[in-house]
């Protein structure tokens, strides 16, 4: 496996962790809070009212969930940004170097290809 493959695997692993962390946090933030009457959420009295702290907590967990989903199912912008030289682009100007010999200069900016 090349460097790009390993980096992609690490990004996907971090994405999976963030999705699980965000989903678990959302479930805990929504179902784990006590009601105004002191009863559990699924008990009598219906759902409790949400406080500002509850909304903030759920928003934090939603950010983790969305960021994790991006890394898990996409993340192309991040992967291509960090692996520009691996995907055959000039590290300075991102010009496509397909067909340019190793050690030759980039036709666009003049940077030497390694």
Secondary structure, 3 states (H helix, E strand, C coil): CCHHHHHHHHHHHHHHHHHHHHHHHHHHHHHCCCCCCCCCCCCCCCCCCCCHHHHHHHHHHHHHHHHHHHHHHCCHHHHHHHCCCCCCECCCCCCECCCCCCCCECCCCCCECC
